[in-house]
């Protein structure tokens, strides 16, 4: 078989390679995040502040189901990257086919259950009072498009594993731009309200799926699978499951976090506090786009070179990724500390929400400069196929530290205790990650290089 472009992952200079991988990934995350951000602004101004809170109720449910595709995509992409690095092309093809089968079966099954228990799920995630009705409208429509989003997330990660970051970027940009255009059409021009916002989101998932399908059936992809590759191969399924469970567990914890946050903040401050959290949550998705882009760009580089046993390049990729991500995170921190009120005013004119959100934003992003190490450290273990440390480090921030903190601190500090929990959990999880990453580098990367 001829050489594939993915082999550049094992030969180009690390700095150049990381920029080549991270810039398209960052642009993709940026456009996707801008979509979420502008979508929230449109909803806030064209429908109302309650609509922002309603969407925030639905997000953890829909994102968890879609995360099945992401988790299977990332878990399989790790295998594909290492298989390509070891020139085991048949394993890469079999892995991709198994990923598709798993996503199809799992997402359609869970979406069916999600539609059956609509009212119970919305109430569980904090859809109370005036929030319930618009949340139900949005939820029922968006859920139909979630399997398409799951396939898009799967495809995006496999495209990046092939060493084609620009196409991965396009797969994120197309639905994001489409959603904004449809938002204007359905909400502003056609006055469809929450239903319009939901249909804009669902149709945009279809755009993404169409592009992903085109890519893998065109000459651009090197992974040309056939019918036998779709048959589940137990060892590959287990490996996909072990590595993918890291991502799925992280999203499950995120969904549980939303559940606690929405309910705690509703009890402490009503709809306005839930809206404040929704705005801060959008900024968490948007503001960190360059850091997340570096993390995504780092994954295939580390995985390919680890599979090729080029451990000196693996170490260089870790150091370079942490350095670049830390610089970008610090710049983000400075901007958010200076302009929180101006940023909040872009979402709403509600003075109570503006006041609470501005203060909350400073707390939530207080430890941003150090998060690069935590993100890259957890991503490294996933990239090289070490599922257990990847899982523990991924869950450390929200699962081990953040959730206990938001259950304890509000008892003493009220809503302030909720916002204080963010930087405290960031610091603690970063310290834990630094310890395990340093031990891994000394034990396995340095000794193997010597």
C-alpha positions as CSV (number, residue, x, y, z in Angstrom):
1,X,0.0,0.0,0.0
2,X,1.3,3.5,-0.9
3,X,2.4,5.9,1.8
4,X,-0.4,7.9,3.3
5,X,-0.2,11.6,4.2
6,X,-0.6,10.6,7.9
7,X,3.1,9.6,7.8
8,X,3.9,13.3,8.0
9,X,2.9,13.0,11.7
10,X,6.1,11.1,12.3
11,X,8.5,13.2,10.2
12,X,7.8,16.9,10.2
13,X,9.2,19.2,13.0
14,X,6.9,19.1,16.0
15,X,6.3,22.9,16.2
16,X,5.4,23.1,12.6
17,X,3.3,19.9,12.8
18,X,1.4,21.1,15.9
19,X,0.6,24.5,14.3
20,X,-0.5,22.6,11.1
21,X,-2.8,20.4,13.2
22,X,-3.9,22.9,15.8
23,X,-4.8,25.9,13.6
24,X,-7.5,24.1,11.6
25,X,-8.7,22.5,14.8
26,X,-8.8,25.9,16.6
27,X,-10.7,27.5,13.7
28,X,-13.2,24.6,13.7
29,X,-13.7,24.9,17.5
30,X,-13.9,28.7,17.1
31,X,-16.6,28.6,14.4
32,X,-18.5,25.9,16.4
33,X,-18.2,28.0,19.6
34,X,-19.2,31.2,17.8
35,X,-22.2,29.3,16.5
36,X,-23.2,28.4,20.1
37,X,-22.4,31.9,21.3
38,X,-24.3,33.8,18.5
39,X,-27.1,31.3,18.7
40,X,-27.5,32.2,22.4
41,X,-27.4,35.9,21.6
42,X,-30.0,35.5,18.9
43,X,-32.2,33.4,21.3
44,X,-31.7,35.9,24.1
45,X,-32.7,39.0,22.0
46,X,-35.3,37.5,19.7
47,X,-37.1,35.1,22.1
48,X,-36.0,36.1,25.7
49,X,-33.7,35.4,28.6
50,X,-35.9,32.4,29.7
51,X,-35.1,30.8,26.3
52,X,-31.4,30.8,27.1
53,X,-32.1,29.0,30.3
54,X,-34.3,26.5,28.5
55,X,-31.6,25.6,26.0
56,X,-29.2,25.2,28.9
57,X,-31.5,22.5,30.3
58,X,-31.5,20.5,27.1
59,X,-27.8,20.8,26.3
60,X,-26.5,18.2,28.8
61,X,-29.0,15.6,27.6
62,X,-28.4,16.1,23.9
63,X,-24.6,16.5,24.3
64,X,-24.4,13.3,26.3
65,X,-26.1,11.3,23.6
66,X,-24.0,13.0,20.9
67,X,-20.9,12.3,23.1
68,X,-21.4,8.6,22.3
69,X,-20.3,9.5,18.8
70,X,-17.5,11.6,20.1
71,X,-16.3,9.0,22.6
72,X,-16.3,6.2,19.9
73,X,-14.7,8.6,17.5
74,X,-11.9,9.6,19.9
75,X,-11.4,6.0,21.2
76,X,-11.2,4.7,17.6
77,X,-9.1,7.6,16.4
78,X,-6.5,6.7,19.0
79,X,-6.4,3.2,17.6
80,X,-6.3,4.4,14.0
81,X,-3.5,6.8,14.7
82,X,-1.3,4.2,16.3
83,X,-2.2,1.6,13.7
84,X,-1.2,4.0,10.9
85,X,2.0,4.7,12.8
86,X,2.7,1.0,12.9
87,X,1.7,0.5,9.2
88,X,-1.2,-1.8,10.3
89,X,-3.7,-0.5,7.8
90,X,-6.2,-3.4,8.1
91,X,-6.6,-2.7,11.8
92,X,-7.3,1.0,11.0
93,X,-10.0,0.0,8.5
94,X,-11.6,-2.6,10.8
95,X,-11.7,0.0,13.6
96,X,-13.4,2.6,11.5
97,X,-16.1,0.1,10.4
98,X,-16.7,-1.0,14.0
99,X,-17.1,2.7,15.1
100,X,-19.9,3.3,12.6
101,X,-21.8,0.2,13.7
102,X,-21.5,1.1,17.4
103,X,-22.7,4.7,16.9
104,X,-25.7,3.6,14.8
105,X,-26.9,1.1,17.3
106,X,-26.3,3.1,20.5
107,X,-27.5,6.5,19.5
108,X,-30.8,5.4,17.9
109,X,-31.5,3.3,21.0
110,X,-30.8,6.0,23.5
111,X,-32.7,8.7,21.5
112,X,-35.8,6.5,21.5
113,X,-35.6,6.3,25.3
114,X,-35.0,10.0,25.6
115,X,-38.1,10.8,23.6
116,X,-40.2,8.4,25.7
117,X,-39.2,10.0,29.1
118,X,-39.3,13.7,27.9
119,X,-41.1,15.3,30.9
120,X,-39.1,13.4,33.5
121,X,-35.7,14.2,31.9
122,X,-36.5,18.0,31.6
123,X,-37.6,18.3,35.2
124,X,-34.6,16.3,36.4
125,X,-32.2,18.7,34.7
126,X,-33.7,21.8,36.3
127,X,-36.4,22.6,33.8
128,X,-38.8,24.1,36.4
129,X,-41.2,27.0,36.5
130,X,-41.3,29.2,33.3
131,X,-38.3,27.2,31.9
132,X,-40.2,23.9,31.4
133,X,-42.4,24.7,28.4
134,X,-39.8,26.2,26.1
135,X,-37.3,23.5,27.1
136,X,-39.7,20.8,26.1
137,X,-40.3,22.3,22.7
138,X,-36.5,22.6,22.0
139,X,-35.7,19.1,23.4
140,X,-38.2,17.2,21.3
141,X,-37.1,18.6,18.0
142,X,-33.3,18.7,18.7
143,X,-33.2,15.1,19.8
144,X,-34.2,13.8,16.3
145,X,-31.0,15.3,14.9
146,X,-28.6,14.0,17.6
147,X,-27.7,10.7,15.8
148,X,-26.5,12.8,12.9
149,X,-24.4,14.9,15.3
150,X,-23.0,11.7,16.8
151,X,-21.9,10.5,13.4
152,X,-20.4,13.9,12.6
153,X,-18.3,13.8,15.8
154,X,-17.2,10.3,15.0
155,X,-16.1,11.3,11.5
156,X,-14.4,14.5,12.6
157,X,-12.0,12.6,14.9
158,X,-11.3,9.9,12.3
159,X,-10.5,12.6,9.7
160,X,-8.0,14.1,12.1
161,X,-6.5,10.7,12.8
162,X,-5.8,10.4,9.1
163,X,-3.8,13.6,9.3
164,X,-6.2,15.8,7.4
165,X,-7.0,18.6,9.9
166,X,-8.4,21.0,7.2
167,X,-11.3,18.6,6.3
168,X,-12.0,18.1,10.1
169,X,-12.2,21.9,10.3
170,X,-14.7,22.1,7.4
171,X,-16.8,19.5,9.1
172,X,-17.2,21.8,12.1
173,X,-17.6,25.0,10.1
174,X,-20.3,24.0,7.7
175,X,-23.0,23.1,10.3
176,X,-22.1,26.1,12.5
177,X,-22.5,28.6,9.7
178,X,-25.7,26.8,8.5
179,X,-27.2,27.0,12.0
180,X,-26.7,30.8,12.2
181,X,-28.3,31.4,8.8
182,X,-31.2,29.1,9.7
183,X,-31.5,30.9,13.1
184,X,-32.1,34.2,11.3
185,X,-34.5,32.6,8.9
186,X,-36.6,30.5,11.4
187,X,-36.5,32.8,14.5
188,X,-36.3,36.3,13.2
189,X,-38.0,36.2,9.8
190,X,-40.5,33.4,10.3
191,X,-41.0,34.0,14.0
192,X,-41.0,30.3,14.9
193,X,-39.6,31.0,18.4
194,X,-38.1,28.0,20.3
195,X,-39.2,25.6,17.6
196,X,-37.3,27.7,15.0
197,X,-34.2,27.6,17.2
198,X,-34.5,23.8,17.5
199,X,-35.1,23.2,13.8
200,X,-32.1,25.4,12.9
201,X,-29.9,23.2,15.2
202,X,-31.3,19.9,13.9
203,X,-31.0,20.8,10.2
204,X,-27.4,22.0,10.7
205,X,-26.5,18.6,12.1
206,X,-27.8,17.2,8.8
207,X,-25.4,19.5,6.9
208,X,-22.5,18.2,9.0
209,X,-23.5,14.6,8.4
210,X,-23.7,15.2,4.7
211,X,-20.2,16.6,4.5
212,X,-18.7,13.7,6.6
213,X,-20.4,11.2,4.4
214,X,-19.1,12.9,1.2
215,X,-15.5,12.9,2.6
216,X,-15.3,9.2,3.4
217,X,-16.9,8.2,0.1
218,X,-14.6,10.5,-1.9
219,X,-10.9,10.1,-2.9
220,X,-9.9,12.4,0.0
221,X,-10.1,9.6,2.6
222,X,-7.6,6.8,2.8
223,X,-10.0,4.7,4.9
224,X,-11.9,2.8,2.2
225,X,-14.0,0.3,4.2
226,X,-16.1,-2.5,2.9
227,X,-19.1,-4.5,4.3
228,X,-16.9,-7.0,6.3
229,X,-15.3,-4.1,8.2
230,X,-18.7,-3.3,9.8
231,X,-18.9,-6.6,11.6
232,X,-18.1,-6.1,15.3
233,X,-14.6,-7.4,16.2
234,X,-14.6,-8.0,20.0
235,X,-10.9,-7.0,20.7
236,X,-11.3,-3.8,18.7
237,X,-14.7,-3.0,20.3
238,X,-13.2,-3.5,23.8
239,X,-10.3,-1.2,22.9
240,X,-12.6,1.5,21.5
241,X,-14.8,1.1,24.5
242,X,-12.0,1.4,27.0
243,X,-10.5,4.5,25.4
244,X,-13.9,6.0,24.3
245,X,-15.3,5.6,27.9
246,X,-12.9,8.3,28.9
247,X,-14.7,10.8,26.7
248,X,-18.1,9.4,27.5
249,X,-17.5,9.5,31.2
250,X,-16.3,13.1,30.9
251,X,-19.5,14.1,29.1
252,X,-21.6,12.1,31.6
253,X,-20.0,14.1,34.4
254,X,-20.6,17.3,32.5
255,X,-24.3,16.4,32.2
256,X,-24.4,15.6,35.9
257,X,-22.7,18.9,36.6
258,X,-25.4,20.7,34.6
259,X,-28.0,18.8,36.6
260,X,-26.6,19.9,39.9
261,X,-25.8,23.4,38.8
262,X,-29.2,24.2,37.3
263,X,-31.0,22.9,40.4
264,X,-28.7,24.5,42.9
265,X,-28.7,27.9,41.2
266,X,-32.5,27.8,40.6
267,X,-33.0,27.3,44.4
268,X,-30.5,30.0,45.2
269,X,-31.4,32.7,42.7
270,X,-34.2,31.5,40.4
271,X,-34.3,31.8,36.6
272,X,-31.8,34.7,36.5
273,X,-29.1,32.5,38.2
274,X,-29.7,29.7,35.8
275,X,-29.5,32.2,32.9
276,X,-26.2,33.5,34.3
277,X,-24.8,30.0,34.3
278,X,-26.0,29.4,30.7
279,X,-24.1,32.5,29.6
280,X,-20.9,31.6,31.5
281,X,-21.2,28.1,30.1
282,X,-21.3,29.5,26.5
283,X,-18.1,31.5,27.3
284,X,-16.4,28.4,28.6
285,X,-17.1,26.8,25.2
286,X,-16.1,29.8,23.2
287,X,-13.2,31.5,25.0
288,X,-11.1,28.4,25.3
289,X,-11.3,27.5,21.6
290,X,-7.5,28.0,20.9
291,X,-6.5,25.8,23.9
292,X,-9.0,23.1,22.8
293,X,-7.6,23.4,19.3
294,X,-4.1,22.8,20.5
295,X,-5.3,19.8,22.5
296,X,-7.1,18.3,19.5
297,X,-4.1,18.9,17.3
298,X,-1.8,17.2,19.8
299,X,-3.8,14.0,19.9
300,X,-2.9,12.5,16.5
301,X,0.7,13.6,16.8
302,X,1.3,11.9,20.1
303,X,-0.7,8.8,19.1
304,X,1.1,8.3,15.7
305,X,4.6,8.8,17.1
306,X,3.9,6.6,20.1
307,X,2.7,3.9,17.7
308,X,5.9,4.4,15.7
309,X,8.0,4.2,18.9
310,X,9.4,7.7,18.3
311,X,9.4,8.5,22.0
312,X,11.6,11.6,21.7
313,X,9.0,13.1,19.4
314,X,6.2,12.2,21.8
315,X,8.0,14.1,24.6
316,X,8.6,17.1,22.3
317,X,4.9,17.2,21.4
318,X,3.9,17.2,25.0
319,X,6.2,20.1,25.9
320,X,5.3,22.1,22.8
321,X,1.6,21.6,23.2
322,X,1.6,22.7,26.9
323,X,3.7,25.8,26.1
324,X,1.5,27.0,23.2
325,X,-1.7,26.2,25.1
326,X,-0.5,28.0,28.3
327,X,0.3,31.2,26.3
328,X,-3.1,31.2,24.7
329,X,-4.9,30.5,28.0
330,X,-3.2,33.4,29.7
331,X,-4.3,35.8,26.9
332,X,-7.9,34.6,27.3
333,X,-7.6,35.1,31.1
334,X,-6.6,38.7,30.7
335,X,-9.4,39.6,28.3
336,X,-12.1,38.0,30.5
337,X,-10.9,39.6,33.7
338,X,-11.0,43.1,32.1
339,X,-14.3,42.9,30.1
340,X,-16.8,40.6,31.8
341,X,-19.6,43.1,31.9
342,X,-19.3,44.1,28.3
343,X,-19.3,40.5,27.2
344,X,-22.4,39.7,29.3
345,X,-24.3,42.7,27.8
346,X,-24.0,41.1,24.3
347,X,-26.3,38.3,25.5
348,X,-29.0,40.2,27.4
349,X,-30.3,43.6,28.6
350,X,-31.6,42.1,31.9
351,X,-29.7,44.1,34.6
352,X,-30.0,41.4,37.3
353,X,-28.5,38.8,35.0
354,X,-25.7,41.2,33.8
355,X,-24.7,41.9,37.4
356,X,-24.6,38.2,38.5
357,X,-22.9,37.0,35.3
358,X,-20.1,39.5,35.4
359,X,-19.0,38.6,38.8
360,X,-19.4,34.9,38.1
361,X,-17.3,35.1,35.0
362,X,-14.3,36.4,36.9
363,X,-14.5,33.5,39.4
364,X,-15.0,30.8,36.7
365,X,-12.0,31.8,34.6
366,X,-9.7,32.7,37.5
367,X,-7.4,29.7,37.1
368,X,-7.5,29.6,33.3
369,X,-3.7,30.2,32.8
370,X,-2.9,26.7,34.3
371,X,-5.5,24.6,32.6
372,X,-3.3,23.8,29.6
373,X,-1.3,21.3,31.6
374,X,-4.4,19.5,32.8
375,X,-6.0,19.2,29.3
376,X,-2.8,18.1,27.5
377,X,-1.9,15.7,30.3
378,X,-5.2,13.9,30.2
379,X,-5.2,13.9,26.4
380,X,-1.8,12.3,26.3
381,X,-2.8,9.2,28.1
382,X,-5.8,8.8,25.8
383,X,-3.7,9.3,22.7
384,X,-1.3,6.5,23.6
385,X,-4.1,4.1,24.6
386,X,-3.7,4.1,28.4
387,X,-7.4,4.2,29.3
388,X,-7.3,4.1,33.1
389,X,-5.0,7.1,33.8
390,X,-6.8,9.0,31.0
391,X,-10.2,8.3,32.6
392,X,-9.0,9.3,36.1
393,X,-7.3,12.5,35.0
394,X,-10.3,13.5,32.8
395,X,-12.7,13.0,35.6
396,X,-10.5,14.7,38.2
397,X,-11.6,18.2,37.6
398,X,-15.4,17.9,37.6
399,X,-16.0,14.4,39.0
400,X,-13.6,14.3,42.0
401,X,-13.3,18.0,42.8
402,X,-15.9,20.2,41.2
403,X,-19.1,18.3,42.1
404,X,-18.2,17.8,45.8
405,X,-17.3,21.5,46.0
406,X,-20.6,22.8,44.6
407,X,-22.4,20.6,47.0
408,X,-20.5,21.9,50.0
409,X,-19.4,25.5,49.4
410,X,-22.9,27.0,48.7
411,X,-24.0,25.9,52.2
412,X,-21.5,28.5,53.5
413,X,-21.2,31.1,50.7
414,X,-24.5,30.8,48.8
415,X,-24.2,31.4,45.0
416,X,-20.7,32.7,45.5
417,X,-19.7,29.2,46.7
418,X,-20.8,27.8,43.3
419,X,-18.6,30.2,41.4
420,X,-15.6,29.7,43.7
421,X,-15.8,26.0,43.0
422,X,-14.5,26.5,39.4
423,X,-11.0,27.8,40.1
424,X,-10.4,25.6,43.1
425,X,-11.2,22.5,41.1
426,X,-9.0,23.7,38.3
427,X,-6.0,24.1,40.6
428,X,-6.5,20.7,42.3
429,X,-6.9,18.8,39.1
430,X,-3.9,20.4,37.5
431,X,-1.7,19.5,40.4
432,X,-2.8,15.9,40.2
433,X,-2.3,15.8,36.4
434,X,1.2,17.3,36.7
435,X,2.2,14.6,39.1
436,X,1.0,11.7,36.9
437,X,2.3,13.2,33.6
438,X,5.7,13.8,35.1
439,X,5.9,10.2,36.4
440,X,4.8,8.8,33.0
441,X,7.5,10.9,31.1
442,X,10.3,9.8,33.4
443,X,9.2,6.2,33.6
444,X,8.2,5.4,30.1
445,X,9.3,8.1,27.6
446,X,12.8,9.0,28.9
447,X,13.9,5.5,29.7
448,X,12.7,4.2,26.2
449,X,14.6,7.0,24.5
450,X,17.9,6.2,26.2
